[in-house]
Amino acid sequence: MARLDKALELLDELHAQDPSHPHSLEYHRSLAHYTRHLSPSASPPSEALTLAANAQHVHRWKRPRTEYPDGLAGYKMWRTALNKYHADILHQVMRSAGYDDQRDAPLFARTRDLLLKRTLQRPPLPADTALLKDPEAHLFEDAICLTFLARDFASFAAEYQPSSTATTGDQAPARAGGLEKLGKIVSRTWAKMTVRGRRVAVDELVQTLDPELQRVVVEAVTQCEEAEKEAAVAHSD
C-alpha cells in the first residue's frame, strides 16, 4: 500500500496550500473519518473510496463560485466543473504516487466515478440499502453530508440568521430567504442520505446544534420524510 500512502501524502501537501489552512486538511480528515465510520467493521473503505474522500475538495479555492453566473444554473455549472477539476487533480496525484494509467485503469475510473457522482441514484432513495445500485457511492455521499453537518452547518446557517453587530447592536442582514431557505437546504441534504447516514446524523450530530438550529433541522427532516412517504404511496398505487 506504499503508493496509496504516497498519494495521501501528496494530497495533504495540496490541502496545506489552502489559504484558509488548516480548513482543507481538517475537512478531508473528517470526510475520511466518516467513510470509515459508515463502512462495515469487516469491510474498511476501498482504495478508491479512500482516495476520493481525500480529494473531494482538493484545491477548491482555485475555482471560486464567483467565476460562474448567479442562480441555480450557475451553481450547477460550478459544481460540475469542480467535480471534474478534483478528479483531474487526483488522477495526476495518483500517477505521481506510482499508479499506472493502463494497469490501474479500473481504479482510475472508479475514483473518477465517485468524484463525479456518476452512479448516484436520484432521491427518494430506497429504505433498504440492499436496493441501491452503488452502495459505496451512496456511503460516500452520506459521508459528505455528515461532514457538512458536523463541520460547516452551524457557520453556514449563521449566514441565514440576522445578527447584531458588536459596536452598534444593529441587526446585520441575513442571506435572502432566511431560515425558510435554510430549511430547504437541510431537506435537500437529507433527501440525498441513506437510512444509515440519517441514523448517524440523528444519533451523533443533531443534538450538538443550538436549539433554534435543531428546530430548523427537525422541521426540514420531517417535511422531507413526509414527502418521501407520499411519493412511495403514489408510486404503489
PyMOL commands that set and color helices and strands:
alter all, ss='L'
color gray80, all
select helices_A, chain A and resi 2-15+23-38+47-53+60-62+65-67+71-96+105-116+129-131+135-158+178-191+195-208+211-236
alter helices_A, ss='H'
color red, helices_A
select strands_A, chain A and resi 163-164+171-172
alter strands_A, ss='S'
color yellow, strands_A
deselect
rebuild
show_as cartoon
